[in-house]
Amino acid sequence: MTRACLFAAACMTLALAGCGGRESLKPLPNQALPALPTGAKTAPTAAQLMSPSMQARPQRNVELLTQSQERADDTFDLPPEHKPQ
């Protein structure tokens, strides 16, 4: 391929990448909205439905270990029972 062909392909790729729609989402004319959640007084908006809850995206604990510590004794860490054959 020539450089001109590669340049044209790159320009087309960039042009197609910028073609995404920027309109807000709306339900179709004959389609019903989702059911009202149990216990809710009003229906959630589209933005509320699209944002994840804290349970879906919990915060991470990024605390690093600064020194080694020996594991505490676990009373439930028992060897397997011996089964006679």
N, C-alpha and C positions, 0 to 999 in steps of 0.2 A: 504494500500500500504506500501511497505517496503521503507526504506531509500534509498536503492540502486535504486529502481524504480523511486523515486522522483528525485534523483540525475541524473539519465539517462534522464529523461524528461526535467530537467532544462538544461542539456548540449545540448540536441537536439534543444531546443528552442533558446538558444544562437547561435548555429551553423546556424540555419535557419535565424536568424536575421541578420547575417553577409553575406548573400548570394546575396545582392542587386547588380545590375549591376552598373558599374562605367564608362561606355562609354558615349561619348557625343551623343546627339540626332541628328539623320539624317533623312531626308525624305525618304520614300520608293522609290524604283527605278522608278515606273510608276506614282508616285503621284506628282502633281505640287505644287510649293511653294505658300504661301499665296499671294494675290494680293498686289501690291505696294500701300501704304497708299496715300491718296490724298495730294498733295503738297510735298511729300517726293522725294528727288533726288535719293536716294538709298534704297534698301530693308533693313529693320532692321535685325540684326543678331539674333540668337537664344537667346543669353544672354540678348539683349535689349528687346526681347519679353517676357522673363521670369521675368524681374525685374519690380516691380510695379512703376507707376508714382507717383509724389507727390500728385496728386489729388486722387489717389487710396489709399494712405497711408499718410494722413496728420499728421503733428507733433501735439502732444497733449500739451495743456496748463495745466501745473501741479501747477500753482500758487494757494496757499491755501488762504482762507479768514483769515485775521488776526483780524478783528473786524467786528461786525455787523453794517450794514448800513440800514437805513430806505429806503424803496422803493420810488422812485420819483413818483409824480402824473402822471397818464396815462390818457390823454384826450380821448383816444379811449376806455377806460374801462367803457362802459355804461351798465346799467341794460337792460334786455330784454324788448322789447315793450310789452305792455299789449294788448292782443287780446280779443275783446268782444266775448262772447259766444252766 
